[in-house]
């Protein structure tokens, strides 16, 4: 389910508990797994600093033999529970007229009846939102607004506030707020930049210390740029969109995943090359798709659309950031639902986690069955540390 793509540190989830590693003949140290967490002592109490467990023989040398000479290689391993802090994720969804005016292959089978692009998107959101609402605080921004029409002066309307603010266990609220799967009366152009700005403004206003991300799902290039000539606004690509996406990532640390539905090489409204435009946005957003030919997640049918959103949701939900792990990274293992997972070189190698270090922060990306287990466990896991090798 996950990929080997390394997520920016702004996308990572953090453990909410401080964990302890065992040590043999090491100086006392403490570990900070995440931000604003309490430390958990071996007896279950909390303290300002968490120390490695001692051997408990009472002589003060920590070797466990009671003679005070400190020459033993003995060590006590440690394993404590932890949980993940869900990050704030906004689905920025295109509900323009083209989402219902074009047929879409929802199942990859030419022998079955096609549906609208909106119907296919609704089905995927209906599956993904409930599955991941315990490991991500979800919200929705629609563009254009439900009040948009096909009239030139009403085609680019966007609501002033988010349709669904980010919140815990928010799937039911999201599904009741967006148009139904069988809705065919959706109107308006593609004011993507305004929808992204709505999402960014909301994420900044929440200001709860959690990482944030946006998932843009659209079936074409953005129009509705600035200017008084409405026809020109509809016919021209909105050059402000890449600026908005770049600013969100580069200056605010908010990445944008870009998913394209049935994207064509050329378009008339606006007159541009949609695939090129979405590739540019995906790179500027900071989390391009590294597995496909294109930098955006290219969905030519409903199966590919579901796979794209599942992959993105897994990357968001299954990445853990650890502030301090120096000297203990190779001793760690993770247990989820009774199954213990170790390190991998790449998520393509199987189920486990990929450990990455950027010079300041350790990041664990859980892969395949380990990611599935983490989502099913609603972010609950145990982290253990084996004794270091002697010598």
C-alpha positions in Angstrom: 0.0 0.0 0.0 2.8 2.4 0.8 5.6 3.5 -1.4 9.3 4.1 -0.9 8.8 7.8 -1.3 10.2 9.7 1.7 7.7 12.0 3.1 8.6 15.5 4.1 9.0 16.0 7.8 5.9 18.2 7.7 3.8 15.2 6.7 4.9 12.9 9.4 2.9 11.8 12.4 4.5 11.8 15.8 4.4 9.3 18.7 2.6 10.8 21.6 4.7 8.9 24.3 8.3 9.1 25.2 9.9 5.7 24.8 12.9 4.2 26.5 15.8 2.2 25.1 17.9 -0.3 27.0 21.6 0.4 27.3 24.8 -1.4 28.3 27.6 0.7 29.7 26.1 3.9 28.2 25.7 7.2 29.8 22.1 8.0 31.0 20.0 9.6 28.3 16.4 10.4 27.5 14.4 10.2 24.3 11.8 12.5 22.8 9.4 10.8 20.5 7.4 13.6 19.1 6.4 17.0 20.6 4.8 18.0 23.8 4.6 14.4 25.1 5.2 13.1 28.6 7.8 10.6 29.5 6.8 7.2 30.7 8.9 5.5 33.4 9.2 1.7 33.5 6.8 1.6 36.5 4.1 3.5 34.5 4.7 6.9 36.1 5.6 10.1 34.3 8.6 12.3 34.8 10.4 15.2 33.2 13.1 12.9 31.8 13.1 9.3 30.9 16.1 7.3 31.8 17.2 3.9 30.4 16.2 1.0 32.6 18.8 -0.1 35.1 19.7 -3.7 35.9 18.3 -3.2 39.4 20.9 -5.0 41.5 21.3 -2.1 43.9 25.1 -1.7 43.8 24.9 1.4 41.5 27.2 0.2 38.7 24.4 -0.9 36.4 25.9 -4.3 35.5 23.4 -6.4 37.3 26.0 -8.6 39.2 25.9 -6.7 42.5 29.7 -6.4 42.9 29.9 -2.7 42.0 32.6 -3.2 39.4 30.5 -2.4 36.3 32.0 -5.2 34.2 28.9 -7.2 33.2 27.4 -7.2 29.7 23.9 -7.7 31.0 21.1 -5.4 29.9 17.4 -5.1 30.2 15.4 -4.6 27.1 12.5 -2.1 27.0 9.1 -2.1 25.3 6.4 0.4 25.8 3.1 1.4 24.2 2.8 4.5 21.9 0.2 6.0 19.7 0.2 8.3 16.7 -1.0 11.9 16.6 -3.3 12.2 13.5 -2.4 15.0 11.2 -4.8 17.5 9.6 -5.6 16.6 6.0 -8.0 18.5 3.7 -9.4 16.9 0.5 -9.7 19.7 -2.1 -12.2 18.3 -4.5 -13.2 19.5 -8.0 -17.0 19.6 -8.5 -17.0 21.6 -11.7 -19.5 20.9 -14.5 -17.0 18.6 -16.3 -17.1 16.2 -13.4 -20.7 15.3 -14.3 -20.7 16.0 -18.0 -18.1 13.4 -18.9 -18.4 9.6 -18.7 -15.8 7.8 -16.7 -14.7 4.1 -16.6 -15.2 3.4 -12.9 -14.1 -0.3 -12.9 -11.6 -0.7 -15.7 -14.1 -2.9 -17.6 -15.3 -1.6 -21.0 -18.3 -4.0 -20.9 -19.9 -2.2 -17.9 -21.8 1.0 -18.0 -19.7 4.1 -17.3 -20.5 6.7 -14.6 -19.7 10.3 -14.1 -16.3 11.4 -12.8 -18.0 12.7 -9.7 -19.7 9.4 -9.0 -16.4 7.6 -9.2 -14.7 10.1 -6.9 -17.6 10.0 -4.4 -17.3 6.2 -4.2 -13.6 6.4 -3.5 -14.1 9.1 -0.8 -16.9 7.0 0.7 -14.3 4.1 1.1 -11.2 6.0 2.1 -12.6 8.5 4.6 -14.1 6.0 7.0 -11.1 3.7 6.8 -8.6 6.5 7.7 -10.6 8.8 10.0 -9.0 7.4 13.1 -5.5 8.2 11.9 -6.1 11.5 10.1 -8.3 14.5 11.0 -10.1 15.1 7.7 -11.8 18.1 6.1 -13.1 19.0 2.7 -12.9 22.1 0.4 -15.0 22.1 -2.7 -14.4 24.2 -5.8 -16.4 25.8 -7.2 -19.1 26.4 -4.5 -22.4 24.6 -4.6 -23.9 27.9 -5.5 -21.9 28.2 -8.7 -23.8 28.2 -12.0 -23.0 28.1 -15.7 -23.4 31.9 -16.0 -20.2 33.7 -16.7 -20.3 35.8 -13.6 -21.2 32.9 -11.3 -19.0 30.1 -12.7 -16.0 30.8 -10.4 -17.7 31.2 -7.1 -16.0 29.6 -4.1 -17.4 29.5 -0.6 -15.7 31.8 1.9 -15.2 29.1 4.5 -14.4 25.4 4.3 -17.3 23.1 3.6 -16.1 20.7 6.3 -13.4 21.8 8.8 -10.8 19.3 9.9 -12.0 17.2 12.9 -11.6 13.8 14.4 -13.7 10.9 13.1 -15.1 13.2 10.4 -16.1 10.7 7.6 -19.9 10.9 8.2 -19.8 14.7 8.2 -17.8 14.8 5.0 -20.1 12.3 3.1 -23.2 14.3 4.2 -21.7 17.6 3.0 -20.5 16.7 -0.5 -22.8 16.1 -3.4 -24.3 12.6 -3.7 -22.7 10.1 -6.0 -25.7 10.3 -8.4 -25.8 14.1 -8.5 -25.8 15.4 -12.1 -26.6 19.1 -11.5 -23.1 20.4 -10.7 -22.1 23.6 -12.4 -19.2 26.0 -12.7 -15.7 26.3 -13.9 -12.4 25.3 -12.2 -11.3 27.8 -9.6 -8.6 25.5 -8.1 -6.4 28.3 -6.6 -9.4 29.6 -4.6 -10.1 26.1 -3.3 -6.5 25.6 -2.3 -6.4 29.0 -0.6 -9.5 28.1 1.4 -7.8 24.9 2.6 -4.5 26.7 3.5 -6.2 29.5 5.4 -8.1 26.9 7.4 -5.1 24.8 8.2 -3.1 27.9 9.3 -6.0 29.0 11.5 -6.3 25.6 13.3 -2.7 26.1 14.6 -2.8 23.0 16.8 0.8 22.0 16.2 -0.1 19.0 14.0 1.4 18.4 10.6 -0.9 19.2 7.7 -1.4 18.2 4.1 -3.8 18.8 1.2 -5.0 16.3 -1.4 -6.1 18.0 -4.6 -8.4 15.9 -6.9 -9.3 17.5 -10.2 -10.2 16.5 -13.8 -8.4 19.4 -15.5 -6.3 22.6 -15.4 -7.4 25.6 -13.4 -9.0 28.7 -14.8 -10.9 31.6 -13.0 -7.8 33.7 -12.6 -7.8 37.4 -11.8 -9.2 40.0 -14.1 -12.4 41.8 -15.1 -12.9 40.0 -18.5 -14.8 36.9 -17.5 -14.3 35.2 -20.9 -10.6 35.7 -20.6 -10.7 34.3 -17.1 -12.4 31.1 -18.3 -10.2 30.7 -21.4 -6.8 31.2 -19.6 -4.9 29.1 -17.2 -4.7 30.5 -13.7 -1.0 31.3 -13.3 -1.6 32.0 -9.6 -2.3 28.4 -8.8 1.4 27.2 -8.9 2.4 30.2 -6.8 -0.2 29.3 -4.2 0.8 25.6 -4.1 4.5 26.5 -3.9 4.0 29.0 -1.1 2.0 26.5 0.9 4.8 24.0 0.8 7.9 26.2 0.8 6.8 28.8 3.4 4.1 27.1 5.4 5.2 23.4 5.3 1.9 22.3 3.9 2.4 19.8 1.0 -0.1 19.1 -1.8 -0.7 15.7 -3.3 -2.1 16.1 -6.8 -4.5 13.5 -8.3 -5.8 13.9 -11.8 -9.0 12.2 -13.1 -9.0 11.3 -16.8 -6.5 14.1 -17.7 -6.2 15.0 -21.4 -3.2 16.4 -23.3 -5.1 19.5 -24.4 -8.0 21.6 -23.1 -10.0 24.5 -24.4 -11.3 26.0 -21.1 -8.6 26.9 -20.3 -6.5 26.7 -23.4 -3.5 24.8 -22.1 -1.9 21.4 -21.5 -3.5 20.0 -18.4 -1.0 17.1 -17.9 1.9 19.5 -17.9 0.2 21.8 -15.5 -0.6 19.1 -13.0 2.9 17.7 -13.2 4.2 21.2 -12.3 1.8 21.4 -9.4 2.8 18.0 -8.1 6.5 18.9 -7.9 5.8 22.3 -6.4 3.5 20.6 -3.8 6.5 18.7 -2.5 5.1 15.1 -2.6 5.2 14.0 -6.3 4.3 10.5 -7.3 7.6 8.7 -7.8 6.2 5.4 -9.1 4.5 6.6 -12.3 5.6 8.4 -15.5 3.9 11.5 -14.3 4.6 13.5 -11.1 0.8 13.7 -10.4 -1.2 10.6 -9.5 -2.8 9.8 -12.9 -6.2 8.0 -12.6 -7.6 6.9 -16.0 -10.3 4.8 -14.3 -12.0 4.2 -11.0 -9.6 1.5 -10.0 -6.6 3.8 -10.5 -8.4 6.6 -8.7 -9.0 4.4 -5.7 -5.4 3.1 -5.7 -4.1 6.7 -5.8 -6.1 7.9 -2.8 -5.4 4.7 -0.9 -1.7 5.2 -1.5 -1.8 8.8 -0.4 -3.8 8.0 2.7 -1.4 5.3 3.6 1.6 7.6 3.2 -0.1 10.2 5.4 -1.2 7.7 8.1 1.8 5.4 8.2 4.8 7.7 8.6 6.1 8.4 12.1 8.6 11.1 13.1 11.0 10.6 16.1 12.9 13.5 17.3 15.7 11.6 19.1 17.0 8.1 18.4 20.8 8.6 18.0 22.7 5.4 18.9 19.5 3.3 19.3 18.0 3.3 15.8 19.3 -0.1 14.8 18.1 -1.7 18.1 14.5 -0.8 17.6 11.5 -2.9 16.5 7.8 -2.1 16.3 4.9 -4.4 17.3 1.4 -3.7 15.9 -1.5 -6.0 16.7 0.9 -8.6 18.2 3.1 -8.7 15.0 6.6 -7.5 15.3 8.2 -5.6 12.3 11.8 -4.7 11.6 13.6 -2.4 9.2 13.6 -2.5 5.4 15.7 -0.9 2.8 12.6 0.0 0.8 8.8 -0.4 1.1 9.1 -2.6 -2.0 11.0 -5.2 0.1 7.9 -6.3 2.1 6.2 -5.5 5.4 8.1 -3.5 8.0 9.3 0.0 8.1 11.9 2.1 6.3 14.1 4.2 8.7 15.3 7.5 7.4 17.5 10.2 9.0 17.8 13.7 7.6 20.5 14.9 10.1 18.0 16.0 12.7 14.9 13.7 12.8 14.4 10.0 12.4 11.4 9.0 10.2 9.7 5.6 10.1 7.6 4.8 7.1 5.5 1.7 7.7 5.0 -0.5 4.6 2.5 -2.9 3.2 1.0 -5.2 5.9 2.6 -3.1 8.6 0.8 0.0 7.4 -2.4 -1.9 7.1 -2.0 -3.1 10.6 -1.2 0.4 11.9 -4.4 1.8 10.4 -6.5 -1.1 11.7 -5.0 -0.6 15.1 -6.0 3.1 14.9 -2.4 4.2 15.3 -1.6 2.1 18.4 1.7 0.4 18.5 4.5 -0.8 20.8 8.1 0.1 20.3 10.9 -2.1 21.7 14.7 -1.9 22.0 16.9 -4.8 22.1 20.2 -4.8 24.0 23.2 -3.5 22.0 25.8 -6.0 21.0 28.7 -6.5 23.4 32.0 -4.9 22.4 
